[in-house]
Amino acid sequence: MGDPNKLIVVVKNKVLFGDGNEDYFEGFRPAEEINYESRILKNYKIMRRGSTEEPKDHPKGNAELNTDYKQPIGYTILFNPNLKKVFAYQRSSKDEKYCEKRLQGKWSWGFGGHIEPSDNVKGNMLRESVMREVTREEVLIDGKIIDMKSMGYINYDSNDVSKVHFAMLYGLSTDAERIVAKDKEIARVELLSLSELEEMCSLGANVEVWSRIALEPLRKLL
């Protein structure tokens, strides 16, 4: 799961979805419908990440078990628009490489992670976190980044991992035909077509929920 003492950005559910939960949704919501990104930037708090192995009322805080808050995640799809293909990866299933057992071995096409206070240096800290995670920590992109597009948001409260996280879905286009994993948590990376991703899901491959939900906006992106 990573360092439980790491400080991360969180936002109160009542702020994100409204006092009366009027802006709550499950699944995907397009960026043009509502600006959750702005709400997070204006109202975020810093909290200790914590872990599921600690008590909920840990004296130093535990965001992983605090369902009053959401942890925003920059969930970024890396794709080659000319080839109309997406970089998908499989998480390691080995404890020593990836200790979050709830996600071990799963396939994903969303890169990125938590927003940290250090991302608040210039511009938009949410998007800065994406560039830090994707281009400096997780993978080596063998090519140029072309553009970054806000696609929308994913919320899914029906499993223990997702109910305390909130995905800001971005599309990061590149002319690369190859990327190399830098993070030991990534076991393998493949460049796949949309039909191949859909086939993985339809055949029952071990694909994480957010990536399954992201297929709908991904169709429009490609």
C-alpha positions as CSV (number, residue, x, y, z in Angstrom):
1,M,0.0,0.0,0.0
2,G,3.0,2.3,0.4
3,D,4.1,4.5,3.3
4,P,1.1,4.9,5.7
5,N,2.7,8.1,7.1
6,K,2.8,9.8,3.7
7,L,0.7,13.0,3.6
8,I,-1.8,13.2,0.8
9,V,-4.6,15.5,-0.5
10,V,-8.2,14.7,0.6
11,V,-11.5,16.4,0.2
12,K,-14.6,16.1,2.4
13,N,-17.5,14.2,0.7
14,K,-20.0,16.9,1.6
15,V,-17.8,19.5,-0.2
16,L,-17.2,17.3,-3.3
17,F,-20.8,16.1,-3.7
18,G,-22.7,18.9,-2.0
19,D,-24.3,19.0,1.5
20,G,-27.4,17.3,0.2
21,N,-25.4,14.8,-1.9
22,E,-27.1,16.5,-4.9
23,D,-24.0,16.0,-7.1
24,Y,-23.3,12.4,-6.1
25,F,-22.9,9.9,-8.9
26,E,-21.7,6.3,-9.4
27,G,-19.7,5.4,-12.5
28,F,-18.5,8.0,-14.9
29,R,-19.3,11.7,-15.3
30,P,-17.9,13.9,-18.1
31,A,-15.8,16.9,-17.3
32,E,-18.1,19.3,-19.2
33,E,-21.0,18.5,-16.9
34,I,-19.4,19.6,-13.6
35,N,-16.0,20.9,-12.3
36,Y,-15.1,18.6,-9.4
37,E,-11.5,19.5,-10.1
38,S,-12.1,23.1,-9.0
39,R,-13.9,22.0,-5.9
40,I,-11.0,19.9,-4.9
41,L,-8.4,22.7,-5.5
42,K,-10.5,25.2,-3.5
43,N,-11.3,22.9,-0.5
44,Y,-8.7,20.2,-0.1
45,K,-7.1,19.2,3.2
46,I,-3.9,17.3,4.0
47,M,-4.2,14.0,5.8
48,R,-2.0,11.1,6.7
49,R,-2.6,8.2,4.2
50,G,-2.7,5.5,6.8
51,S,-3.6,1.9,6.0
52,T,-6.3,-0.8,6.3
53,E,-4.2,-2.6,8.8
54,E,-4.4,0.2,11.3
55,P,-7.5,1.3,13.5
56,K,-9.8,3.8,11.9
57,D,-9.2,6.2,14.7
58,H,-5.4,6.1,14.5
59,P,-4.2,9.1,16.5
60,K,-2.3,10.5,13.5
61,G,-5.2,10.0,11.1
62,N,-6.1,7.2,8.6
63,A,-7.4,8.4,5.3
64,E,-7.7,4.8,4.0
65,L,-10.5,4.0,6.4
66,N,-12.1,7.5,6.7
67,T,-15.2,7.4,4.6
68,D,-16.0,11.0,5.3
69,Y,-13.3,11.9,2.8
70,K,-12.3,11.1,-0.7
71,Q,-8.7,10.8,-1.8
72,P,-8.4,12.3,-5.3
73,I,-6.4,10.2,-7.7
74,G,-5.1,11.4,-11.1
75,Y,-6.1,8.4,-13.2
76,T,-4.4,8.8,-16.5
77,I,-4.8,6.9,-19.7
78,L,-1.7,6.9,-21.8
79,F,-2.5,6.5,-25.5
80,N,-1.1,6.8,-29.0
81,P,-3.7,8.7,-31.1
82,N,-2.1,7.8,-34.4
83,L,-2.2,4.1,-33.6
84,K,-5.4,4.4,-31.7
85,K,-3.9,2.2,-29.0
86,V,-3.7,2.4,-25.2
87,F,-0.9,1.4,-22.8
88,A,-2.3,-1.2,-20.4
89,Y,-0.4,-2.7,-17.6
90,Q,-0.7,-5.5,-15.1
91,R,0.1,-4.9,-11.4
92,S,2.6,-7.3,-9.7
93,S,1.1,-10.2,-7.8
94,K,4.2,-10.4,-5.5
95,D,3.9,-9.0,-2.0
96,E,7.5,-7.7,-2.0
97,K,6.8,-5.7,-5.1
98,Y,3.2,-4.6,-4.6
99,C,1.8,-4.9,-1.1
100,E,-1.8,-3.7,-1.8
101,K,-3.3,-7.2,-1.9
102,R,-6.7,-5.9,-3.1
103,L,-5.2,-4.9,-6.4
104,Q,-2.5,-7.5,-6.9
105,G,-2.3,-9.0,-10.4
106,K,-5.1,-6.8,-11.8
107,W,-4.9,-5.2,-15.2
108,S,-5.4,-1.4,-15.5
109,W,-5.1,1.4,-18.1
110,G,-5.1,4.1,-15.5
111,F,-1.7,5.4,-14.4
112,G,-1.1,7.8,-11.5
113,G,-1.7,8.0,-7.8
114,H,-2.3,10.2,-4.8
115,I,-1.8,14.0,-4.8
116,E,0.9,15.1,-2.4
117,P,1.5,18.5,-0.8
118,S,4.8,18.8,-2.8
119,D,2.7,18.9,-6.0
120,N,1.5,22.3,-5.1
121,V,4.5,24.2,-6.5
122,K,3.1,25.7,-9.7
123,G,-0.1,25.7,-11.6
124,N,-2.7,23.0,-11.0
125,M,-1.5,20.5,-8.3
126,L,-3.8,17.8,-9.5
127,R,-2.3,17.8,-13.0
128,E,1.2,18.3,-11.6
129,S,0.7,15.1,-9.6
130,V,-0.1,13.3,-12.9
131,M,3.1,14.4,-14.5
132,R,5.2,13.5,-11.5
133,E,3.6,10.0,-11.1
134,V,3.4,9.1,-14.8
135,T,6.5,10.7,-16.4
136,R,9.0,10.6,-13.5
137,E,8.0,7.7,-11.2
138,E,6.0,5.0,-12.9
139,V,7.1,4.7,-16.5
140,L,9.7,5.8,-19.0
141,I,7.9,7.1,-22.1
142,D,9.9,6.3,-25.3
143,G,8.6,9.3,-27.2
144,K,7.0,12.8,-26.8
145,I,4.0,13.8,-24.8
146,I,1.5,15.6,-27.1
147,D,-1.4,16.8,-25.0
148,M,-3.2,16.2,-21.7
149,K,-7.0,16.3,-21.7
150,S,-9.5,16.2,-18.8
151,M,-12.0,13.5,-19.6
152,G,-14.1,13.5,-16.5
153,Y,-14.5,11.7,-13.2
154,I,-15.0,8.2,-11.9
155,N,-16.7,7.3,-8.6
156,Y,-17.4,3.8,-7.4
157,D,-18.4,3.1,-3.8
158,S,-19.1,-0.6,-4.0
159,N,-15.7,-1.9,-3.0
160,D,-13.3,-1.2,-0.2
161,V,-10.6,0.3,-2.4
162,S,-12.8,2.7,-4.4
163,K,-15.1,4.0,-1.7
164,V,-12.3,6.2,-0.2
165,H,-10.9,7.3,-3.6
166,F,-12.1,9.5,-6.4
167,A,-10.7,9.4,-9.9
168,M,-10.0,12.4,-12.1
169,L,-9.8,10.8,-15.5
170,Y,-7.2,12.3,-17.9
171,G,-6.0,11.3,-21.3
172,L,-2.3,11.8,-22.0
173,S,-1.5,11.4,-25.7
174,T,2.0,10.5,-26.9
175,D,3.7,9.4,-30.1
176,A,5.4,6.6,-28.2
177,E,5.1,3.0,-29.3
178,R,6.8,1.7,-26.2
179,I,7.0,2.6,-22.6
180,V,9.2,0.9,-19.9
181,A,8.0,0.4,-16.3
182,K,10.2,2.1,-13.7
183,D,8.0,1.2,-10.8
184,K,8.4,-2.3,-9.4
185,E,4.7,-2.5,-8.8
186,I,4.1,-2.8,-12.6
187,A,4.8,-6.3,-13.8
188,R,4.2,-5.8,-17.6
189,V,3.0,-3.2,-20.1
190,E,1.3,-3.8,-23.4
191,L,0.1,-1.4,-26.2
192,L,-3.4,-2.6,-27.0
193,S,-6.3,-1.5,-29.2
194,L,-9.7,-0.6,-27.8
195,S,-11.2,-3.9,-29.0
196,E,-8.5,-5.8,-27.2
197,L,-9.3,-4.0,-24.0
198,E,-13.0,-4.7,-24.4
199,E,-12.2,-8.4,-25.1
200,M,-10.2,-8.6,-21.9
201,C,-13.2,-7.3,-19.9
202,S,-15.8,-9.5,-21.7
203,L,-13.7,-12.7,-21.3
204,G,-13.4,-12.1,-17.5
205,A,-9.8,-10.9,-17.3
206,N,-8.8,-9.6,-13.9
207,V,-9.3,-5.9,-14.7
208,E,-9.8,-3.2,-12.0
209,V,-13.2,-1.5,-11.8
210,W,-12.1,2.0,-12.7
211,S,-10.5,0.8,-15.9
212,R,-13.7,-1.0,-16.9
213,I,-15.7,2.2,-16.2
214,A,-13.2,4.2,-18.2
215,L,-13.9,2.2,-21.4
216,E,-17.0,4.3,-22.2
217,P,-15.1,7.7,-22.3
218,L,-12.1,6.0,-23.9
219,R,-14.2,5.0,-26.9
220,K,-15.0,8.7,-27.5
221,L,-11.3,9.7,-26.9
222,L,-10.1,7.3,-29.6
